[in-house]
Amino acid sequence: MPLLNFKQSGQGLDLILIHGLFGSMDNLNMVSRVLSKSYRVTNIDVRNHGDSFQINNMEYTELAQDVVKLMDHLNIVNAAILGHSMGGKIAMQIALDHGHRITKLMVADIAPVTYPAHHLHIIEGLNAIDLSKVKNRKDADQQLSKYVDDAGVRQFLLRNLIKNTKGDYYFKCALKYISNCYPQIMLGYQGDNNYQGDTLFIKGGNSDYIKAEHREIIIQLFPHSQAKIINGTGHWLHAEKSVVFNKIVSDFLAS
């Protein structure tokens, strides 16, 4: 298996950042820019995303192994790890399967549970875009708007659309494989391990990704976990209130 695409910045103790579904390493730039002043930050593209390799399997055990393989390649013995959304599930899987490699775990707005399929309209909309009729992003946005109301979400999704050397648009992410593997991505943790290290869950105050009923499974899997809520934010809490988010992460890493 090839290595994940990555970039490193800063120096010091290691910190690994993992983005969410349909994202790329750039999504966490506002975190890496600040934290690279104190840490050596490794930003990654998850398989089937960004410039990483593409393969028709997104089981979390495999996604976790991708990151561990990269750590081995970079001679990172252990690291703090921060994941947002799907990236949070990958981070949790790494901690649960390879706990000795993780010094501290930070999970942004996701729980280790199976979620209902709530991205189907997005996947349907992206697959419905007729690329032969896309001359600019506005054309793609117009087509996608029939499936996705929120302009901000469309803008985020269409960052995956780029031009080739002939000037034709194509999806940088492996849309076909992500669509095929979507049931795997929605799954919760399937094993029976737990992680004994320090863990922080950061929840968006207006987001319903982490619910009161998830508390029991979170405590079971991560007995040394704590939670912070950032009021006035949704699922994209690190982008909506980056100063607050970065302070919470910095304080936790320093504690």
C-alpha positions in Angstrom: 0.0 0.0 0.0 1.4 3.5 -0.8 1.9 6.1 1.8 -0.7 8.8 2.6 0.0 12.3 1.2 1.2 14.6 4.0 2.9 17.8 4.8 4.8 18.7 8.0 5.3 22.1 9.6 6.9 23.3 12.8 9.1 21.4 15.3 8.7 19.9 18.7 6.5 17.0 19.9 4.5 15.4 17.2 0.9 16.2 16.5 -1.1 14.6 13.6 -4.2 16.2 12.1 -6.9 14.2 10.3 -9.7 15.8 8.2 -13.3 14.7 7.7 -15.4 13.2 4.8 -15.0 15.0 1.4 -12.2 17.2 2.9 -8.5 17.3 2.6 -5.5 18.4 4.8 -6.2 22.0 3.9 -9.4 21.9 6.0 -7.3 22.0 9.2 -4.8 24.7 8.0 -6.2 27.1 10.6 -5.2 24.6 13.3 -1.8 23.7 11.9 -0.8 27.3 11.3 -1.2 28.1 15.0 0.0 24.8 16.6 3.1 24.4 14.3 4.6 27.3 16.4 4.9 24.8 19.3 4.7 21.3 17.7 5.8 19.4 14.7 2.4 19.1 12.9 1.8 16.4 10.3 -1.3 17.1 8.2 -2.6 14.2 6.1 -4.9 13.4 3.3 -7.0 10.4 4.1 -7.1 7.7 1.4 -9.5 8.5 -1.4 -9.2 12.2 -0.5 -6.8 15.0 -1.6 -3.6 13.7 -3.1 -3.6 10.4 -1.3 -4.0 7.0 -3.0 -7.4 5.7 -4.1 -8.8 2.2 -3.1 -12.2 0.7 -2.8 -12.1 0.1 1.0 -12.6 2.5 3.9 -12.8 0.2 6.9 -11.6 2.1 9.9 -9.0 -0.5 10.9 -7.5 0.1 7.4 -7.7 3.9 7.7 -6.0 3.7 11.0 -3.3 1.4 9.7 -2.6 4.0 6.9 -1.7 6.6 9.5 0.4 4.2 11.6 2.3 3.2 8.4 3.0 6.9 7.7 4.2 7.4 11.4 6.6 4.5 10.9 7.9 6.1 7.6 8.4 9.4 9.4 10.0 7.8 12.4 7.2 9.1 14.7 7.3 6.8 17.7 4.2 8.4 19.2 2.1 11.5 18.7 -0.9 13.5 19.9 -3.6 13.1 17.4 -6.6 15.3 16.4 -9.4 14.3 14.1 -12.5 16.0 12.9 -15.7 14.1 12.0 -14.6 11.0 10.0 -11.1 12.0 10.9 -12.1 11.8 14.6 -13.3 8.2 14.0 -10.0 7.4 12.4 -8.1 9.0 15.4 -10.2 7.0 17.8 -9.5 3.8 15.9 -5.8 4.4 16.0 -6.0 5.0 19.8 -8.0 1.9 20.3 -5.9 -0.4 18.1 -2.5 1.2 18.6 -2.8 3.0 22.0 1.0 3.0 22.7 1.5 5.2 19.6 -0.8 7.9 20.9 0.1 10.4 23.6 -3.2 12.3 23.6 -6.3 12.0 21.7 -8.6 14.9 20.5 -11.9 14.2 18.7 -13.8 17.1 17.1 -17.6 16.7 16.9 -18.0 12.9 16.4 -18.8 9.9 18.6 -17.6 6.3 18.2 -21.1 5.2 17.1 -22.9 4.2 13.9 -24.7 7.2 12.3 -27.7 7.1 10.1 -27.0 7.7 6.4 -27.4 11.5 6.3 -25.0 12.3 3.4 -26.9 10.4 0.7 -28.3 13.6 -0.9 -24.7 14.9 -1.1 -23.4 11.8 -2.6 -26.3 11.7 -5.1 -25.8 15.3 -5.9 -22.0 15.0 -6.5 -22.6 11.9 -8.7 -25.3 13.7 -10.7 -23.0 16.6 -11.7 -22.5 16.4 -15.5 -18.9 17.4 -15.8 -19.1 17.8 -19.6 -21.4 20.8 -18.9 -19.1 22.4 -16.2 -17.1 25.3 -17.6 -16.6 26.9 -14.2 -17.4 26.2 -10.5 -20.6 28.2 -10.8 -22.0 25.7 -13.3 -21.2 22.8 -10.9 -22.7 24.8 -8.0 -25.9 25.3 -10.0 -26.2 21.6 -10.6 -25.4 20.6 -7.0 -27.9 23.2 -5.6 -30.8 20.9 -6.7 -29.5 18.4 -4.0 -27.7 20.6 -1.4 -29.4 23.8 -0.2 -26.6 25.2 1.9 -24.3 27.3 -0.2 -21.4 26.9 2.3 -21.6 23.1 2.2 -21.7 23.3 -1.6 -18.6 25.5 -1.6 -16.8 23.0 0.7 -17.7 20.0 -1.5 -16.8 21.7 -4.7 -13.2 22.3 -3.5 -12.8 18.7 -4.7 -13.4 19.8 -8.3 -10.2 20.8 -10.1 -9.1 21.2 -13.7 -6.8 18.9 -15.6 -4.1 20.2 -18.1 -6.8 20.3 -20.9 -8.9 22.6 -18.8 -11.6 20.0 -18.1 -13.0 19.6 -14.5 -12.7 16.4 -12.6 -13.1 15.2 -9.0 -9.8 15.0 -7.1 -11.4 12.8 -4.4 -12.3 9.2 -5.4 -16.0 9.9 -5.5 -16.8 6.4 -6.8 -15.0 4.7 -3.9 -16.3 7.1 -1.3 -19.8 6.4 -2.5 -19.2 2.6 -2.5 -17.7 2.7 1.0 -20.2 5.1 2.6 -21.8 2.4 4.7 -18.3 1.6 6.2 -17.7 5.3 6.9 -21.0 5.6 8.9 -20.1 2.6 11.2 -19.1 3.0 14.8 -16.3 1.3 16.6 -16.5 -2.5 16.1 -13.9 -3.8 18.5 -13.7 -4.4 22.3 -10.6 -2.4 23.2 -10.4 0.7 25.2 -7.9 3.6 25.3 -6.4 4.6 28.7 -4.8 7.8 27.6 -6.0 11.4 28.0 -8.8 12.1 25.6 -10.7 15.3 24.7 -14.0 15.4 22.9 -14.8 18.9 21.5 -18.5 19.4 20.6 -20.1 22.2 18.5 -22.9 23.6 20.7 -25.4 23.7 17.8 -24.3 20.3 16.4 -26.1 17.0 17.2 -23.2 14.7 16.2 -22.4 14.1 19.9 -25.5 13.4 22.0 -26.2 12.6 25.7 -26.9 9.0 24.8 -23.4 8.6 23.5 -21.8 9.3 26.9 -22.0 5.7 28.0 -20.1 4.2 25.0 -17.6 7.1 25.1 -16.8 6.5 28.8 -16.5 2.8 28.2 -14.0 3.2 25.3 -12.2 6.3 26.6 -12.4 6.2 30.5 -10.0 9.2 30.8 -12.0 11.4 28.6 -13.3 14.9 29.1 -15.5 17.2 26.9 -15.6 20.8 25.9 -18.5 22.5 24.1 -18.0 25.5 21.9 -21.2 27.4 21.9 -22.5 29.1 18.8 -20.8 26.6 16.5 -22.1 23.7 14.3 -20.2 20.7 13.0 -17.4 22.9 11.5 -16.4 24.2 14.9 -12.7 24.5 14.1 -13.4 26.8 11.2 -16.3 28.8 12.8 -14.5 29.6 16.0 -10.8 28.8 15.2 -9.3 31.0 18.0 -11.4 29.3 20.7 -10.9 25.8 19.2 -7.1 26.3 19.0 -6.9 27.5 22.6 -8.9 24.4 23.8 -6.5 22.1 21.9 -3.4 24.0 23.0 -4.5 23.9 26.7 -5.2 20.2 26.5 -1.9 19.4 24.9 0.0 21.5 27.5 -1.9 19.9 30.5 
